[in-house]
Amino acid sequence: GLAHHIGNSLQAIRGEVDLLHLTGALPQRSFDNITQGIEQVTDLLSEIDGSPRVEPVTLHRGGSRR
């Protein structure tokens, strides 16, 4: 439903934020604030929708992924 589509959009935003952070175009403090906000909205959507929260894949410098 709607919560699923919003969650997908948040994952896409998170991916773009990760890429900005990897290239150095996004300061660490801004990255942390944006990431925390996305995670909070994702948690709220999970509560509304009743579905389990899916952890996003986080990219790290050097090409490794968590």
KOLLO-307426 format. One record per residue: x, y, z of N, C-alpha, C in turn; residue number from 0; residue in one letter. Coordinates in steps of 0.2 Angstrom, whole numbers, plus 2048, in hexadecimal, padded with zeros to 3 digits. Atoms other than C-alpha are relative to their C-alpha. Layout:
BEGIN
  n_xx  n_yy  n_zz  ca_xx  ca_yy  ca_zz  c_xx  c_yy  c_zz  num  residuo
     X     Y     Z      X      Y      Z     X     Y     Z  NUM        a
...
***
This chain:
BEGIN
  n_xx  n_yy  n_zz  ca_xx  ca_yy  ca_zz  c_xx  c_yy  c_zz  num  residuo
   804   7FA   800    800    800    800   804   806   800    0        g
   7FD   7F9   7FF    804    812    803   807   800   804    1        l
   7FA   801   7FC    811    80E    811   805   7FD   7FC    2        a
   7FB   804   803    81A    802    806   803   805   7FA    3        h
   7FD   7FC   805    81C    80F    7F8   804   806   803    4        h
   7FC   7FB   7FD    822    81C    804   806   7FE   803    5        i
   7FA   803   7FE    82E    810    80B   805   7FF   7FA    6        g
   7FC   800   806    835    80D    7FA   803   806   7FE    7        n
   7FD   7F9   801    837    820    7F7   805   801   805    8        s
   7FB   7FF   7FB    840    821    807   807   7FC   7FF    9        l
   7FA   804   802    84C    813    802   804   803   7FA   10        q
   7FD   7FD   805    84F    81C    7F2   804   806   802   11        a
   7FD   7FA   7FD    853    82C    7FB   806   7FE   804   12        i
   7FB   802   7FC    85E    823    807   806   7FE   7FC   13        r
   7FB   802   805    868    81C    7F8   804   806   7FD   14        g
   7FD   7FA   803    86B    82D    7F1   804   804   805   15        e
   7FD   7FD   7FA    870    834    802   807   7FC   801   16        v
   7FA   804   800    87D    825    803   805   802   7FB   17        d
   7FB   7FF   806    884    829    7F2   803   807   801   18        l
   7FD   7F9   7FE    886    83C    7F7   805   800   805   19        l
   7FB   801   7FA    88F    837    807   806   7FD   7FD   20        h
   7FA   804   802    89A    82B    7FE   805   805   7FB   21        l
   7FC   7FB   805    8A0    839    7F1   802   806   804   22        t
   7FE   7FA   7FC    8A3    845    800   7FC   806   7FF   23        g
   804   7FA   801    895    851    7FA   7FC   801   805   24        a
   804   7FF   7FA    88C    84F    80A   803   7FF   807   25        l
   7FD   801   7F9    893    853    81B   7FD   7FB   805   26        p
   802   805   7FC    893    846    828   7FA   802   805   27        q
   806   7FE   7FB    887    850    834   7F9   800   7FC   28        r
   807   7FF   804    87A    853    826   7FE   7F8   7FE   29        s
   801   807   801    87C    840    821   7FC   7FD   806   30        f
   803   803   7F9    878    83B    833   7F9   802   801   31        d
   807   7FD   7FF    869    847    834   7FB   7FD   7FB   32        n
   805   803   805    861    841    824   7FF   7F9   801   33        i
   801   807   7FF    864    82F    827   7FC   7FF   806   34        t
   804   801   7FA    85D    830    839   7F8   802   7FE   35        q
   807   7FE   801    84D    839    832   7FD   7FB   7FB   36        g
   803   805   804    84B    82C    824   7FE   7FA   804   37        i
   802   806   7FC    84C    81E    831   7FA   801   805   38        e
   805   7FE   7FC    840    827    83C   7F9   7FF   7FD   39        q
   806   801   805    833    828    82E   7FF   7F9   7FE   40        v
   801   807   802    836    816    829   7FD   7FC   806   41        t
   803   804   7FA    833    810    83B   7F9   802   801   42        d
   807   7FE   7FF    823    81A    83C   7FB   7FD   7FB   43        l
   804   803   805    81D    813    82B   7FF   7F8   802   44        l
   800   807   7FE    821    801    832   7FA   800   805   45        s
   805   800   7FB    816    805    841   7F9   801   7FD   46        e
   806   7FF   803    808    80B    836   7FE   7FA   7FC   47        i
   801   806   804    809    7FD    82A   800   7FA   803   48        d
   7FF   806   7FD    80D    7F0    836   804   7FB   7FD   49        g
   7FB   804   804    81B    7E9    82B   806   801   804   50        s
   7FA   800   7FD    82C    7E5    831   804   805   7FD   51        p
   7FC   7FB   803    839    7F3    82E   806   7FC   7FC   52        r
   7FA   803   804    846    7EF    821   806   805   800   53        v
   7FA   7FC   7FF    857    7F5    824   803   802   7F9   54        e
   7FD   7FE   807    85F    7FF    815   807   7FE   800   55        p
   7F8   801   801    870    7FA    80E   803   806   800   56        v
   7FC   7FA   7FF    87D    807    813   806   7FE   7FC   57        t
   7FA   800   804    88B    80A    807   806   803   804   58        l
   7FB   7FD   7FD    89C    80E    80E   806   802   7FB   59        h
   7FB   7FF   804    8AB    816    806   805   7FA   7FF   60        r
   7FC   805   801    8B7    80A    7FE   7FC   7FA   7FC   61        g
   804   805   804    8A9    800    7F5   7FD   7FB   804   62        g
   803   805   7FC    8A4    7F5    804   7F9   802   802   63        s
   807   7FE   7FE    892    7F4    809   7FE   7FC   807   64        r
   802   803   7F9    88A    7F0    81A   7F9   7FD   7FF   65        r
***
